[in-house]
Amino acid sequence: MFSIINALIPVFLIILLGAALKRVKLFDDGAWTGFENLCYFVLFPILLVKTLAGAQLGSAEVLRFSLVLLFAICTMSALLLFSFPLMNRFLGVNRAAFTSLLQGATRWHGFIALSIVGLLYGDPGVTYMAITMAVIIPPLNIINVAVLARFGASRTNFPGVMRKVIHNPFILACLVGAGLNLTGIGLPAPCYEVFNILGGGALGLGLLTVGAGLHLGKVKQQRGLVLFGAMIRLLGMPLLMFTGAWLFDIDGLPLVVAVLAGAVPTAASSYVLARQMGGDAPLMANLITVQVLFAVVTLPCMMWLAGSAGL
């Protein structure tokens, strides 16, 4: 446990540094938006292409690993949808708030997940995280957009949303990297060095942008609902990953990566989606912030359990 905590301390220190830099206004809001776009559209996709292009993967294990991921996100989505009448009656969860709870429980922060596996497990960990992205980003977007369209206040252009899913830079990067791998082309040495340098920069800068996105002063209202939503994500989703790993016989590093994908906080982009599609955007912002803070405690515990069970 202590070795995991020590390994994760740099991750959370960099997040805190990002929050401090945002607070002292060393960079303006436009600069932080630029940093986030640089990570999202350039640096992390480059890291994924570089890693997947040279990865050694076993098809049977990848299939079982993918089934674990799909089992967890589909089960969580179904449980929450079936529970909405009860949450509405006993917890006062309205339709807009429910969409934020669903996003908070199912979507995940790829910047944090990629940074952690890159720092702790190197290319093998990044490879499985790349597979995770390729497997769950499309269905997660479809599920959450469909729920927002049904429960939110705004109408949605589904063809436009699907185009965004198809054009997601992480998905495109996974496809390019996998194509280079399967065809045996790989990355030429000069390209590999360029991708290696740029991809390495994604880890630190991505964590800084996570810290800059925290809104510590806004967590005041709906405290009980925010706590409930945080626990669903940080404890419930890892539990489903453990269950899926048991069902599909996955252990070792794939188990650790699957649990990590379930244990990281929700995606920062969830706030934008909630705002654009009529969800409860203030609740979504609170969920993102509280989950990042609580993950300081829950994430090491989940990784320790996964490591004890599978390594």
C-alpha positions in Angstrom: 0.0 0.0 0.0 2.7 2.5 1.0 4.6 1.8 -2.3 1.5 2.7 -4.3 0.9 5.8 -2.2 4.5 6.9 -2.7 4.1 6.3 -6.5 0.9 8.3 -6.7 2.2 11.2 -4.6 3.9 12.9 -7.6 0.6 12.6 -9.6 -1.4 14.5 -6.9 1.4 17.0 -6.3 1.4 17.9 -10.0 -2.4 18.3 -9.8 -2.1 20.6 -6.8 0.6 22.5 -8.7 -1.8 23.1 -11.5 -4.5 24.3 -9.1 -1.9 26.7 -7.5 -0.8 28.0 -10.9 -4.4 28.7 -11.8 -5.0 30.5 -8.5 -2.0 32.8 -8.8 -3.1 33.5 -12.4 0.4 32.9 -13.9 -1.5 32.0 -17.0 -4.9 33.3 -18.1 -7.9 31.2 -18.8 -7.2 31.2 -22.5 -3.8 29.7 -21.9 -5.2 26.9 -19.8 -7.7 26.1 -22.5 -4.8 26.0 -25.0 -2.9 23.6 -22.8 -5.9 21.3 -22.5 -6.5 21.3 -26.2 -2.8 20.6 -26.8 -3.0 17.5 -24.6 -6.3 16.4 -26.0 -5.7 16.8 -29.7 -1.9 16.4 -30.0 0.1 15.1 -27.1 -2.0 12.2 -25.8 -2.9 10.9 -29.3 0.8 10.9 -30.1 1.5 8.9 -27.0 -1.2 6.4 -27.9 0.0 6.0 -31.5 3.6 5.5 -30.3 2.7 2.9 -27.7 0.2 0.9 -29.8 2.4 0.8 -32.9 5.0 -1.3 -31.1 2.9 -3.2 -28.6 2.9 -6.9 -28.3 -0.7 -8.0 -27.7 -2.4 -11.4 -27.3 -5.8 -11.4 -29.0 -7.5 -13.7 -26.5 -6.5 -11.7 -23.5 -7.5 -8.4 -25.2 -10.9 -9.8 -25.9 -11.5 -10.8 -22.3 -10.1 -7.5 -21.1 -12.5 -5.6 -23.4 -15.4 -7.7 -22.1 -14.5 -6.7 -18.5 -14.7 -3.0 -19.5 -18.0 -3.3 -21.4 -19.5 -5.3 -18.5 -18.7 -2.6 -16.0 -20.0 0.4 -17.9 -23.1 -1.3 -19.2 -24.0 -2.7 -15.7 -23.5 0.6 -14.0 -25.6 2.4 -16.7 -28.4 -0.2 -16.3 -28.4 -0.1 -12.5 -28.6 3.7 -12.5 -31.4 3.8 -15.1 -33.5 1.2 -13.2 -32.8 3.1 -9.9 -33.9 6.5 -11.2 -37.5 6.2 -9.9 -36.2 5.4 -6.4 -33.7 8.2 -6.5 -36.3 10.6 -7.7 -38.7 9.6 -4.9 -36.4 9.3 -1.9 -33.4 11.5 -2.8 -35.2 14.2 -4.8 -33.0 13.6 -7.9 -34.7 15.4 -10.8 -34.1 14.4 -14.4 -31.4 16.9 -15.1 -29.5 15.9 -11.9 -29.8 12.3 -12.9 -27.9 12.9 -16.2 -25.0 14.4 -14.2 -25.0 11.4 -11.8 -24.9 9.0 -14.7 -22.0 10.9 -16.4 -20.2 11.2 -13.1 -20.5 7.4 -12.5 -19.7 6.1 -16.0 -17.4 8.6 -17.7 -13.7 8.8 -16.7 -10.8 11.2 -16.8 -8.4 9.9 -19.4 -5.7 12.5 -18.6 -5.3 11.1 -15.1 -5.6 7.5 -16.1 -3.0 7.8 -18.9 -0.6 9.8 -16.7 -0.7 7.3 -13.9 -0.1 4.2 -16.1 2.6 6.0 -18.0 4.4 6.9 -14.8 3.9 3.6 -12.9 3.8 0.9 -15.6 5.4 2.4 -18.8 4.5 1.3 -22.3 2.8 -2.0 -21.2 0.4 0.0 -19.0 -0.2 2.6 -21.7 -1.0 -0.1 -24.2 -3.8 -1.5 -22.0 -5.0 2.0 -21.3 -5.1 2.7 -25.1 -7.2 -0.4 -25.5 -9.5 0.8 -22.7 -10.0 4.1 -24.5 -10.7 2.4 -27.9 -13.3 0.0 -26.3 -15.3 2.3 -23.9 -15.1 5.8 -25.3 -17.7 5.2 -28.1 -20.3 3.3 -26.0 -19.9 5.8 -23.1 -20.5 8.7 -25.4 -23.5 7.1 -27.0 -25.0 6.1 -23.6 -24.6 9.5 -22.0 -25.8 11.4 -25.0 -28.8 9.2 -25.3 -29.7 9.7 -21.6 -29.1 13.5 -21.9 -31.4 13.6 -24.9 -34.1 11.7 -23.0 -33.7 13.4 -19.5 -32.1 16.7 -20.3 -33.7 20.0 -21.2 -32.1 20.5 -24.7 -32.7 18.8 -28.0 -29.8 17.0 -29.5 -28.6 16.5 -33.0 -27.6 12.8 -33.0 -25.8 12.8 -36.3 -23.6 15.7 -35.1 -22.9 13.9 -31.8 -22.0 10.6 -33.6 -19.6 12.6 -35.8 -17.9 13.9 -32.7 -17.6 10.3 -31.4 -16.1 9.1 -34.7 -13.7 12.0 -34.9 -12.5 11.7 -31.3 -8.7 12.1 -31.4 -8.2 9.3 -28.9 -10.2 6.9 -31.0 -8.4 8.0 -34.2 -5.0 7.6 -32.5 -5.9 4.1 -31.3 -6.9 3.2 -34.9 -3.7 4.6 -36.4 -1.5 2.9 -33.8 -3.3 -0.4 -34.1 -3.1 -0.2 -37.9 0.7 0.4 -37.8 1.0 -2.6 -35.4 -1.1 -5.0 -37.3 0.4 -4.2 -40.7 3.9 -4.5 -39.3 4.8 -1.0 -40.5 5.5 0.4 -37.0 7.1 3.7 -36.5 10.4 4.6 -38.2 13.2 5.4 -35.8 13.1 9.2 -36.3 9.3 9.3 -36.0 9.5 7.2 -32.9 11.9 9.6 -31.2 9.7 12.6 -32.0 6.6 10.8 -30.8 8.5 9.6 -27.7 9.5 13.2 -26.7 6.1 14.7 -27.4 4.2 11.9 -25.8 6.3 12.2 -22.6 5.2 15.8 -22.3 1.6 14.8 -22.2 1.8 13.2 -18.8 2.9 16.3 -16.8 0.9 18.9 -18.7 -2.2 16.8 -18.6 -2.1 16.6 -14.8 -1.5 20.3 -14.6 -4.7 21.0 -16.6 -6.6 18.7 -14.2 -5.5 20.8 -11.3 -6.3 24.0 -13.1 -9.9 22.8 -13.7 -10.7 22.3 -10.0 -13.3 24.7 -8.6 -12.9 24.2 -4.8 -15.1 27.2 -3.9 -18.2 25.8 -5.6 -18.8 22.7 -3.6 -21.5 24.1 -1.3 -24.9 23.0 -2.4 -26.3 19.5 -2.8 -23.5 18.0 -0.6 -25.3 14.8 0.0 -26.0 14.2 -3.6 -22.4 15.1 -4.5 -21.1 12.6 -1.9 -23.5 9.9 -3.3 -22.3 10.5 -6.8 -18.7 10.5 -5.9 -19.0 7.1 -4.1 -20.8 5.6 -7.0 -17.9 6.4 -9.2 -14.9 5.9 -7.0 -16.1 2.7 -5.2 -19.0 1.3 -7.3 -17.2 1.3 -10.7 -14.0 -0.3 -9.4 -16.2 -3.0 -7.8 -17.8 -3.7 -11.1 -14.4 -3.9 -12.7 -13.3 -6.5 -10.1 -16.5 -8.4 -10.8 -16.0 -8.4 -14.5 -12.3 -9.5 -14.1 -13.5 -12.4 -12.0 -16.2 -13.4 -14.6 -13.8 -13.2 -17.5 -10.7 -14.5 -15.8 -8.5 -11.4 -16.1 -5.6 -10.7 -13.7 -2.1 -9.1 -13.6 -1.6 -5.8 -15.2 -4.8 -5.9 -17.2 -6.8 -6.1 -14.0 -4.9 -3.2 -12.5 -5.5 -1.1 -15.6 -9.2 -2.0 -15.6 -9.6 -1.1 -12.0 -7.7 2.1 -12.5 -10.0 3.1 -15.3 -12.9 2.6 -13.0 -11.3 4.3 -10.0 -10.2 7.6 -11.6 -12.5 10.6 -11.4 -15.0 11.5 -14.1 -14.1 13.4 -17.2 -13.7 17.1 -17.0 -15.5 17.4 -20.4 -18.7 16.1 -18.7 -19.4 19.6 -17.5 -19.4 20.9 -21.1 -21.7 18.2 -22.2 -24.1 18.8 -19.3 -24.2 22.5 -20.1 -24.7 22.0 -23.8 -27.5 19.4 -23.5 -29.6 20.6 -20.6 -28.1 18.6 -17.8 -27.3 19.8 -14.3 -24.1 21.6 -15.0 -23.4 23.0 -11.5 -23.9 19.5 -10.0 -21.5 18.1 -12.6 -18.8 20.7 -11.7 -19.2 19.8 -8.1 -19.0 16.1 -8.8 -15.8 16.5 -10.8 -14.1 18.5 -8.1 -15.1 16.3 -5.2 -14.2 13.1 -7.1 -10.6 14.4 -7.7 -10.2 15.3 -4.0 -11.6 12.0 -2.7 -9.5 10.0 -5.3 -6.5 10.9 -3.2 -7.7 8.3 -0.8 -9.7 5.9 -2.8 -7.4 5.5 -5.8 -4.4 4.1 -3.9 -6.7 1.7 -2.1 -8.3 0.4 -5.3 -4.9 0.0 -7.0 -3.5 -1.8 -3.9 -6.5 -4.2 -4.0 -6.1 -4.8 -7.7 -2.3 -5.4 -7.3 -2.9 -7.8 -4.4 -5.4 -9.8 -6.3 -3.7 -9.8 -9.7 0.0 -9.3 -9.5 
